[in-house]
Amino acid sequence: MMSGAMRQLRLSAAALLLTCCACAENSASLTFDRATYPAAGCSAPVVLRMPQPSRFLDQSYWVDLWVTIRIDGNVFMQPRDATVSPNIAGSGWDSDYMTTALDVVRYSTFSPAVCDGRPIEIQGVLRFTSNLAPHPASTPLVVFQKKGVDWSREAIEANFKGTIRASVTVNARGYLESVTVLDSPPFGLGTQIIKSLCDWRFRPATKDGVPVSSTWVVTFTLDRR
């Protein structure tokens, strides 16, 4: 949210099929691997609660984090020592993939490892896995990251209301090729919509399992709430 004269334009819930519509079929998990126990018979730490990621990104992947599970169940992470799946290698420890994994681990709760009936501190590898649901042979265009539209003081003071439609063409590589504002909104809102759409990220439509170029209409609804 910008201060002063600029505010955010909300998107209509029915504007476009979004990734979150299919999130029920996506999944994520945390598993311990290669943990070192001081003696036979010691129990491994257990994930008591794991929140689902706030969003699923554009592909399935995993991140191995070197962690310490302390005797109170708190976790200490070393993200710069992480190992990632080959498909996201080179994305950087501060990428969206790593941030998503760290957020899930940070807000998860654990019970510590136990030896001789007492909790112990233990180090090991905790794997975060994000699995996207399989896609059918033909799928529509999907938005997996969007940005709100800023609108001016003039639009606010005029109490402008209504919907604005824009036609977007996304190529087979998922890049925005063209934007056409179908209506004629005042106060420069058409330009602001185009700027916003240029920052959106898409997964292209597919036909028979092959990515294809497609054109869709996105509807923006002005809402000052």
C-alpha positions as CSV (number, residue, x, y, z in Angstrom):
1,M,0.0,0.0,0.0
2,M,1.5,3.3,-1.0
3,S,1.0,6.4,1.1
4,G,-0.3,9.8,0.2
5,A,-2.1,10.2,-3.1
6,M,-1.7,6.6,-4.2
7,R,-3.8,3.6,-3.2
8,Q,-4.3,0.1,-4.4
9,L,-6.9,-1.1,-6.9
10,R,-8.3,-4.5,-5.9
11,L,-8.8,-7.2,-8.5
12,S,-12.1,-8.9,-9.1
13,A,-12.2,-12.4,-7.6
14,A,-13.5,-13.6,-10.9
15,A,-10.9,-11.8,-13.0
16,L,-8.8,-14.8,-14.0
17,L,-8.1,-18.4,-13.0
18,L,-5.4,-18.1,-10.3
19,T,-3.0,-20.7,-9.0
20,C,-4.7,-20.8,-5.6
21,C,-7.8,-22.3,-7.2
22,A,-5.9,-25.5,-7.5
23,C,-4.0,-25.3,-4.3
24,A,-6.1,-28.0,-2.6
25,E,-4.4,-30.5,-4.9
26,N,-0.9,-29.2,-4.3
27,S,1.0,-30.4,-1.3
28,A,4.1,-29.7,0.8
29,S,5.9,-31.7,3.4
30,L,8.8,-31.6,5.9
31,T,10.9,-34.8,6.5
32,F,14.1,-35.4,8.5
33,D,17.0,-37.0,6.7
34,R,20.5,-38.1,7.7
35,A,20.0,-37.1,11.3
36,T,22.8,-38.3,13.6
37,Y,21.8,-40.0,16.8
38,P,24.2,-40.5,19.7
39,A,23.0,-44.0,20.6
40,A,20.8,-46.7,19.3
41,G,17.2,-46.5,20.4
42,C,17.0,-42.7,20.4
43,S,13.8,-41.3,18.8
44,A,14.0,-38.8,16.0
45,P,12.5,-35.3,16.2
46,V,8.9,-35.1,15.0
47,V,7.1,-32.4,13.0
48,L,4.1,-31.6,15.2
49,R,2.5,-28.9,12.9
50,M,3.5,-27.6,9.5
51,P,1.6,-24.7,7.9
52,Q,0.9,-25.0,4.2
53,P,2.9,-22.5,2.0
54,S,1.3,-19.2,1.5
55,R,1.6,-19.9,-2.2
56,F,2.9,-22.6,-4.5
57,L,5.4,-21.5,-7.1
58,D,5.7,-22.5,-10.7
59,Q,7.2,-26.0,-10.3
60,S,7.8,-28.8,-7.8
61,Y,11.1,-28.7,-5.9
62,W,12.8,-29.5,-2.7
63,V,15.2,-27.7,-0.3
64,D,17.5,-29.5,2.2
65,L,18.2,-27.3,5.2
66,W,20.9,-28.0,7.9
67,V,19.0,-27.5,11.1
68,T,19.4,-27.8,14.9
69,I,16.4,-29.0,16.8
70,R,16.9,-27.9,20.4
71,I,15.6,-29.6,23.5
72,D,12.6,-27.2,23.7
73,G,11.7,-28.0,20.1
74,N,12.8,-24.7,18.7
75,V,14.6,-24.9,15.3
76,F,17.8,-23.1,14.3
77,M,18.5,-22.9,10.5
78,Q,21.5,-22.2,8.4
79,P,19.9,-21.3,5.0
80,R,23.3,-20.4,3.3
81,D,24.3,-24.1,3.7
82,A,21.1,-25.4,2.0
83,T,21.0,-27.8,-0.9
84,V,18.3,-27.5,-3.5
85,S,16.8,-29.7,-6.2
86,P,18.5,-29.5,-9.6
87,N,15.6,-27.7,-11.3
88,I,16.0,-24.6,-9.0
89,A,19.8,-24.7,-8.7
90,G,21.3,-21.3,-9.1
91,S,18.2,-19.5,-7.9
92,G,20.0,-18.2,-4.8
93,W,19.5,-18.6,-1.1
94,D,17.3,-15.5,-1.1
95,S,15.0,-16.6,-3.9
96,D,11.3,-17.1,-3.7
97,Y,11.9,-20.9,-3.5
98,M,14.2,-20.6,-0.5
99,T,12.0,-17.9,1.2
100,T,9.0,-20.2,0.9
101,A,10.9,-23.1,2.5
102,L,12.3,-21.0,5.3
103,D,8.9,-19.5,6.1
104,V,7.3,-23.0,6.4
105,V,10.1,-24.3,8.7
106,R,10.1,-21.0,10.8
107,Y,6.4,-21.4,11.6
108,S,6.4,-25.2,12.1
109,T,6.5,-26.8,15.5
110,F,8.6,-29.7,16.5
111,S,9.1,-32.2,19.4
112,P,12.8,-32.8,20.1
113,A,14.7,-36.1,19.7
114,V,14.7,-38.2,22.9
115,C,17.3,-40.5,24.4
116,D,17.0,-42.4,27.6
117,G,13.7,-40.7,28.2
118,R,15.1,-37.2,28.0
119,P,15.0,-34.6,25.2
120,I,18.3,-34.0,23.4
121,E,19.6,-31.4,21.0
122,I,20.2,-32.8,17.6
123,Q,21.5,-31.7,14.2
124,G,20.5,-33.0,10.8
125,V,19.0,-32.3,7.4
126,L,15.3,-31.2,7.2
127,R,13.9,-31.5,3.7
128,F,11.1,-29.2,2.6
129,T,9.3,-30.5,-0.5
130,S,6.7,-28.6,-2.6
131,N,4.7,-30.7,-5.0
132,L,2.5,-29.2,-7.7
133,A,-0.5,-31.3,-8.6
134,P,-0.3,-32.9,-12.1
135,H,-1.8,-30.8,-14.8
136,P,-4.3,-32.2,-17.3
137,A,-3.4,-32.4,-21.0
138,S,-4.9,-29.0,-21.7
139,T,-4.8,-26.2,-19.2
140,P,-5.7,-22.5,-19.1
141,L,-3.4,-19.6,-18.5
142,V,-2.5,-19.3,-14.8
143,V,-1.4,-16.3,-12.9
144,F,1.0,-17.3,-10.1
145,Q,2.1,-13.8,-9.0
146,K,0.3,-10.5,-9.4
147,K,0.7,-6.9,-8.4
148,G,-2.0,-4.4,-7.4
149,V,-2.8,-1.3,-9.5
150,D,-2.0,2.1,-8.0
151,W,-4.5,4.8,-8.7
152,S,-4.3,8.6,-8.3
153,R,-5.7,11.1,-5.9
154,E,-7.9,12.4,-8.7
155,A,-9.6,9.0,-9.1
156,I,-10.1,8.8,-5.3
157,E,-11.5,12.3,-5.0
158,A,-13.9,11.7,-7.9
159,N,-15.1,8.5,-6.2
160,F,-14.7,6.7,-9.5
161,K,-16.3,3.3,-9.5
162,G,-16.7,0.5,-12.0
163,T,-14.8,-2.3,-13.8
164,I,-12.0,-2.1,-16.3
165,R,-11.2,-4.9,-18.7
166,A,-7.8,-5.6,-20.3
167,S,-7.0,-8.2,-22.9
168,V,-3.6,-9.9,-22.3
169,T,-1.7,-12.2,-24.6
170,V,0.9,-14.5,-23.0
171,N,3.2,-16.5,-25.2
172,A,4.2,-20.2,-24.9
173,R,7.2,-19.2,-22.6
174,G,4.9,-17.5,-20.1
175,Y,5.9,-14.0,-21.1
176,L,3.4,-11.1,-21.6
177,E,3.4,-10.2,-25.3
178,S,0.7,-7.6,-25.4
179,V,-1.9,-5.7,-23.3
180,T,-4.9,-3.9,-24.6
181,V,-7.2,-1.9,-22.3
182,L,-10.7,-2.6,-23.6
183,D,-12.4,0.2,-21.8
184,S,-11.5,3.9,-21.6
185,P,-11.0,4.7,-17.9
186,P,-10.2,8.3,-16.8
187,F,-7.5,9.6,-14.5
188,G,-4.7,7.6,-16.2
189,L,-6.0,4.3,-14.8
190,G,-5.5,2.5,-18.1
191,T,-1.8,3.3,-18.1
192,Q,-1.6,2.1,-14.5
193,I,-3.2,-1.2,-15.3
194,I,-0.8,-1.8,-18.1
195,K,2.2,-1.1,-15.8
196,S,0.7,-3.5,-13.2
197,L,0.2,-6.3,-15.7
198,C,3.8,-6.0,-16.9
199,D,4.8,-7.1,-13.4
200,W,2.5,-10.2,-13.3
201,R,4.0,-13.7,-13.7
202,F,2.2,-16.3,-15.7
203,R,2.3,-20.0,-16.4
204,P,1.3,-20.4,-20.1
205,A,-1.8,-22.3,-21.3
206,T,-1.2,-25.8,-22.7
207,K,-2.7,-27.9,-25.4
208,D,-2.1,-31.6,-25.4
209,G,0.5,-31.0,-22.8
210,V,2.4,-28.4,-24.9
211,P,2.7,-24.8,-23.8
212,V,0.9,-22.4,-26.3
213,S,0.2,-18.7,-26.7
214,S,-3.2,-17.6,-25.5
215,T,-5.3,-14.4,-25.0
216,W,-7.4,-13.8,-22.0
217,V,-9.5,-10.9,-20.6
218,V,-8.7,-9.7,-17.1
219,T,-11.3,-7.7,-15.2
220,F,-10.3,-5.1,-12.6
221,T,-12.9,-3.8,-10.1
222,L,-12.4,-0.5,-8.3
223,D,-12.8,-1.0,-4.5
224,R,-11.6,1.5,-2.0
225,R,-12.2,-0.7,1.0
